[in-house]
Amino acid sequence: MSGEVVPGTCTSPWLVRAVLESLREARPDAQIWIGDGDGYSVRQVESYMANWGVDAICREVGAVPTNLSALPTAEANLGPALGVVDLAKLLLDMDCLIDLAVPKTHCLTGMTASLKNNWGLLPKTRYRYHQVVHDAIAEINAFFDRFVLAVADLTVSQDGPGPRCGMPRVCDTLLASRDRVALDSACADY
C-alpha cells in the first residue's frame, strides 16, 4: 500500500467502488470494512485511503475504511515461521474476507498477487519476517481460511523493480477466483 498515487501500486478506486457497491447491493445490512495494515512501521493506510479516494467511496457506500494497525489486537499462532503474532481482533471476528490485489513484480518475492497481498493482514513490523517471507505468506493464507473471493486488479499493473518503483503497465484486465492459488497462477501466466 502506498499513500502516493502511482498507478499499479494499489487497488484502483474504481475496483474498490465496484466491489463495495456490489456487496452493499447483495447484503444491504452487512457491516463492511475495507482495510490494510501499515507497512514497515510507517503510517500510510490513512493517506492511501484519502489520496486514492477510498475513504470517500466508503462514506458513499456505507463501508468503514480501516487501518488494521490501529485496532485492538489478539494473539494468534500462525505457524512455525511467524509464531504467535498480534492480529487485529476485527480480522479474527470476520465472517468472510475478500482479497483485492494488484499483481505486480516484487523485489523480494518475484511477484505479488492475492497470496502476497495478505501480508497486509500483519498489522505491525512486517519487515521482521523478510527472512522467512515465503513461509510467512503460506502461514498467513492457511490461517485465514475465510476468503470467499480474490480479485486481481490488472487494470494497471507494474513490472520492473517493484513493488513501489516499477513501471506502470496498462492491462485493462480483471481476474477473479474463489481459489487464490489458481488466481495467482493465472496472474503469473498473464
Steps between C-alpha positions, in 0.01 A plus 500: 500500500622845419369842587641635175270470202715293266298279265572132545598522868159480669154368423325741264220709650264390223546135601456586868176683414367217281567234764358707787188596303443136400539389862264771623239406238524129585513553877333833586532446875854359507781669687775553244857605573781564255846509641868432501780522750776757511818361355852542625386693808392792282145627532365489147152348502324830571695686228422219254130514586491880462728541196346215302142607592419177683376676815251702290382183325452335840287794623282477188455122522478465878826314553766566763853593388726322746865512600558149634812624680296740714246245629497294819686173450487142617774240490488228237745220429550505124763227475869425542633790288285776647422350839260687725419845365255773585226528237218749480221345704256619233662258251458211740128580535420538127252264336673527163780679323547624144847560361556793260855482370708671233726239337845641436866414520659498843869526585475257791246242386524532121130572466222622721135416446222370728710274725774759560233769538396338828837602644302819577297309759804514729437832670850587619868462416461268204860569400611275790379202299684569172744215572208254500269687262399197289415288804328801660276552195401132507421516873292817472294352219453167678389677817247728328275241340194725477578650159198474275644683200827642370510764228817588309495864393697495177346821370844649560775267614872548539821333393864563569642575847166476682302526710545877532745596227378295207372623168119528477349281227144551379343155469125580521436157651331363811534141613302344784478164670395330820835317483787741580771256387329455163457876469867567572599231251285672235659836591848351463406360157353837402 
